[in-house]
């Protein structure tokens, strides 16, 4: 799949200085790129009442993204408590 990034995603990731966390984010992005379908990736949950919004868990953080026509648009990377307030 093709992976695109939003400015809000870059701002969220830039706030973190933990190299291990950034390495985990990078591996999740590579996993999304190499996958042919979201069902092949574990821990991906479709959000209720939204046709294209999904989230995946990375430690105590959540990666929120949109999936349409084989394109994954990474939107937010925030703490578990905050993801549902600002995404989608």
NUTORBA-533900 format. One record per residue (C-alpha): residue in one letter; x, z, y. Coordinates in Angstrom, 3 decimals. Each point is the difference from the previous one (the first is absolute). Last residue first. Layout:
REM residues N
a:X:Z:Y
...
//
This chain:
REM residues 88
x:-10.973:13.434:11.597
x:1.869:2.405:0.324
x:0.313:2.554:2.798
x:-2.033:2.995:-1.200
x:0.244:-0.859:-3.712
x:3.785:-0.045:0.048
x:0.491:3.290:1.843
x:-0.043:2.670:-2.716
x:2.063:-2.082:-2.427
x:2.771:-0.514:2.510
x:0.525:-3.412:1.570
x:1.124:-3.552:-0.800
x:-2.334:-2.540:1.606
x:-0.776:-3.759:0.064
x:1.735:-1.922:-2.768
x:-1.717:-3.413:-0.250
x:-0.019:-1.207:-3.613
x:-0.753:-3.706:-0.346
x:-1.379:-1.428:-3.261
x:-3.311:-1.046:1.541
x:-0.640:3.274:1.836
x:1.562:3.415:-0.567
x:0.146:2.605:2.770
x:2.405:2.919:0.040
x:0.279:3.775:0.264
x:3.112:1.726:-1.339
x:-0.682:3.684:-0.577
x:2.441:2.886:0.312
x:0.508:3.175:-2.031
x:2.038:-1.926:-2.557
x:-0.715:-3.709:0.340
x:-3.677:-0.536:-0.787
x:-1.718:-3.337:0.337
x:-2.806:-1.126:2.256
x:-2.403:-2.918:0.137
x:-2.200:-1.727:2.592
x:-1.451:-3.481:-0.673
x:-3.716:0.499:-0.547
x:-0.379:3.337:1.728
x:-2.895:2.370:-0.797
x:2.142:2.026:-2.403
x:3.758:-0.409:0.039
x:1.602:-1.840:-2.914
x:2.594:2.171:-1.742
x:3.467:-1.109:-1.079
x:1.806:2.550:-2.168
x:1.425:-2.513:-2.513
x:0.728:-3.648:0.683
x:-1.267:-2.763:-2.320
x:-3.523:0.339:1.431
x:1.363:-1.109:3.362
x:0.692:-3.506:-1.294
x:2.982:-2.369:-0.256
x:2.566:2.728:0.551
x:3.519:-0.726:1.206
x:-0.786:0.498:3.674
x:-1.962:3.199:-0.617
x:2.823:1.464:-2.116
x:2.492:-0.943:2.701
x:-2.123:1.847:2.563
x:-0.213:3.035:-2.312
x:3.814:-0.054:-0.418
x:0.451:-0.079:3.764
x:-2.348:2.931:0.486
x:1.949:1.983:-2.615
x:3.264:-0.801:1.785
x:-1.554:1.167:3.260
x:-0.969:3.298:-1.639
x:3.526:0.493:-1.374
x:1.472:-0.760:3.415
x:-2.023:2.728:1.725
x:0.099:-0.762:3.738
x:-3.697:-0.602:0.461
x:-1.538:-1.070:3.325
x:1.131:-3.600:-0.557
x:-2.375:-0.296:-2.957
x:-3.053:0.689:2.163
x:1.136:-2.338:2.782
x:0.698:-2.791:-2.503
x:-3.466:0.391:-1.521
x:-1.653:0.012:3.440
x:1.738:-3.260:0.847
x:-1.665:-1.689:-2.966
x:1.829:-1.349:-3.030
x:-0.556:-2.963:-2.301
x:0.460:-0.232:-3.773
x:-0.565:-3.209:-1.967
x:-0.981:0.473:-3.591
//
